[in-house]
Amino acid sequence: MSVIIIGAGLGGLTLAQGLGRAGIPCQVYERDPSPEFRKQGYRLHIGGAGDTALREVLRPELHELFRATAGRALPHTNVYDERLRLLTRLEDEGTHLNINRFTLRQILLHGQEVSYGKRFTHHAIDEDGVTAHFADGLPHAAACWWEPTASTPRCGGSTCRTPRSSTPGSCTSTAGSRSPRTPGRCSSRRCSRCSR
Ligand SMILES: Cc1cc2nc3c(=O)[nH]c(=O)nc-3n(C[C@H](O)[C@H](O)[C@H](O)COP(=O)(O)OP(=O)(O)OC[C@H]3O[C@@H](n4cnc5c(N)ncnc54)[C@H](O)[C@@H]3O)c2cc1C
């Protein structure tokens, strides 16, 4: 099985980290030309649930890096009036972390291969899997998957963008110029590039 993720935002990258940790290959596509292209806000507050979720999906060293680079908020919030007179102090229980959005994004990008400049337009599903289509006209078929009975990933799909392999019956998934190379076995009769 392989997964196509559209959008290298916090959600898409977190998903990619979780899939990677679970050993499921994925490819992330992002319409921006680079991670630095757009300012994406300043700081992000992460509460206990967010911290727990990140601990579960990130490799331990990346979660440690996240914790080390996050600021710890005071355990309370002061409420002032218009003359800055303290009205009340709200006690904030639990975890409160503040992290720079770009720092978090860099952590989430670690080990990920993202195809930038790829604007997703639509997808199509057939019996071989799903094909994502992009504005640049180069589609990606999520055509590699593991079957319960197969020990190697299988690769197929009517839009299989794989170069012809020198080994009959096998191909290397290379959708997009920066996609990971995933050895697979082609199961599609319509895969014109794989010399099955
Ligand atoms: C002002 C503000 C403050 C916030 N503060 C907090 C906070 O303190 N704590 C907190 O937990 N959350 C906060 N949030 C929410 C948090 O920012 C979002 O939940 C989070 O960014 C969502 O992540 P996402 O990956 O789903 O979307 P995004 O971060 O929006 O990422 C989506 C990505 O998909 C890409 N994309 C979109 N369409 C396409 C396409 N067609 N093809 C290819 N790529 C595409 C975009 O370019 C983008 O990079 C805040 C949000 C706002 C607006």
PDBQT file of the ligand as one rigid body, heavy atoms in Angstrom, charges set to zero:
ROOT
HETATM    1  C1  LIG A 201      -4.947  32.424  13.118  1.00  0.00    +0.000 C 
HETATM    2  C2  LIG A 201      -4.837  30.953  13.415  1.00  0.00    +0.000 A 
HETATM    3  C3  LIG A 201      -4.288  30.547  14.623  1.00  0.00    +0.000 A 
HETATM    4  C4  LIG A 201      -4.188  29.190  14.935  1.00  0.00    +0.000 A 
HETATM    5  N1  LIG A 201      -3.626  28.830  16.121  1.00  0.00    +0.000 NA
HETATM    6  C5  LIG A 201      -3.515  27.530  16.434  1.00  0.00    +0.000 A 
HETATM    7  C6  LIG A 201      -2.906  27.132  17.643  1.00  0.00    +0.000 A 
HETATM    8  O1  LIG A 201      -2.464  27.949  18.445  1.00  0.00    +0.000 OA
HETATM    9  N2  LIG A 201      -2.823  25.791  17.902  1.00  0.00    +0.000 N 
HETATM   10  C7  LIG A 201      -3.305  24.843  17.025  1.00  0.00    +0.000 A 
HETATM   11  O2  LIG A 201      -3.207  23.647  17.305  1.00  0.00    +0.000 OA
HETATM   12  N3  LIG A 201      -3.875  25.209  15.850  1.00  0.00    +0.000 NA
HETATM   13  C8  LIG A 201      -3.995  26.509  15.535  1.00  0.00    +0.000 A 
HETATM   14  N4  LIG A 201      -4.556  26.870  14.350  1.00  0.00    +0.000 N 
HETATM   15  C9  LIG A 201      -5.024  25.815  13.443  1.00  0.00    +0.000 C 
HETATM   16  C10 LIG A 201      -3.862  25.197  12.661  1.00  0.00    +0.000 C 
HETATM   17  O3  LIG A 201      -3.117  26.213  12.015  1.00  0.00    +0.000 OA
HETATM   18  C11 LIG A 201      -4.483  24.243  11.624  1.00  0.00    +0.000 C 
HETATM   19  O4  LIG A 201      -5.258  23.287  12.311  1.00  0.00    +0.000 OA
HETATM   20  C12 LIG A 201      -3.424  23.519  10.835  1.00  0.00    +0.000 C 
HETATM   21  O5  LIG A 201      -2.574  24.417  10.171  1.00  0.00    +0.000 OA
HETATM   22  C13 LIG A 201      -4.142  22.657   9.811  1.00  0.00    +0.000 C 
HETATM   23  O6  LIG A 201      -3.167  21.922   9.114  1.00  0.00    +0.000 OA
HETATM   24  P1  LIG A 201      -3.484  21.388   7.661  1.00  0.00    +0.000 P 
HETATM   25  O7  LIG A 201      -2.268  20.667   7.195  1.00  0.00    +0.000 OA
HETATM   26  O8  LIG A 201      -4.765  20.655   7.663  1.00  0.00    +0.000 OA
HETATM   27  O9  LIG A 201      -3.759  22.680   6.789  1.00  0.00    +0.000 OA
HETATM   28  P2  LIG A 201      -2.702  23.813   6.373  1.00  0.00    +0.000 P 
HETATM   29  O10 LIG A 201      -1.700  24.068   7.448  1.00  0.00    +0.000 OA
HETATM   30  O11 LIG A 201      -3.558  24.919   5.887  1.00  0.00    +0.000 OA
HETATM   31  O12 LIG A 201      -1.943  23.148   5.151  1.00  0.00    +0.000 OA
HETATM   32  C14 LIG A 201      -2.598  22.826   3.950  1.00  0.00    +0.000 C 
HETATM   33  C15 LIG A 201      -1.514  22.706   2.884  1.00  0.00    +0.000 C 
HETATM   34  O13 LIG A 201      -2.118  22.163   1.703  1.00  0.00    +0.000 OA
HETATM   35  C16 LIG A 201      -1.635  22.887   0.595  1.00  0.00    +0.000 C 
HETATM   36  N5  LIG A 201      -2.658  22.787  -0.442  1.00  0.00    +0.000 N 
HETATM   37  C17 LIG A 201      -3.907  23.285  -0.404  1.00  0.00    +0.000 A 
HETATM   38  N6  LIG A 201      -4.558  22.990  -1.556  1.00  0.00    +0.000 NA
HETATM   39  C18 LIG A 201      -3.687  22.290  -2.318  1.00  0.00    +0.000 A 
HETATM   40  C19 LIG A 201      -3.778  21.714  -3.636  1.00  0.00    +0.000 A 
HETATM   41  N7  LIG A 201      -4.876  21.805  -4.394  1.00  0.00    +0.000 N 
HETATM   42  N8  LIG A 201      -2.706  21.042  -4.123  1.00  0.00    +0.000 NA
HETATM   43  C20 LIG A 201      -1.565  20.923  -3.365  1.00  0.00    +0.000 A 
HETATM   44  N9  LIG A 201      -1.407  21.473  -2.131  1.00  0.00    +0.000 NA
HETATM   45  C21 LIG A 201      -2.473  22.150  -1.624  1.00  0.00    +0.000 A 
HETATM   46  C22 LIG A 201      -1.469  24.306   1.113  1.00  0.00    +0.000 C 
HETATM   47  O14 LIG A 201      -0.595  25.060   0.302  1.00  0.00    +0.000 OA
HETATM   48  C23 LIG A 201      -0.918  24.056   2.510  1.00  0.00    +0.000 C 
HETATM   49  O15 LIG A 201       0.491  23.975   2.536  1.00  0.00    +0.000 OA
HETATM   50  C24 LIG A 201      -4.661  28.214  14.008  1.00  0.00    +0.000 A 
HETATM   51  C25 LIG A 201      -5.201  28.627  12.780  1.00  0.00    +0.000 A 
HETATM   52  C26 LIG A 201      -5.293  29.973  12.483  1.00  0.00    +0.000 A 
HETATM   53  C27 LIG A 201      -5.872  30.390  11.147  1.00  0.00    +0.000 C 
ENDROOT
TORSDOF 0
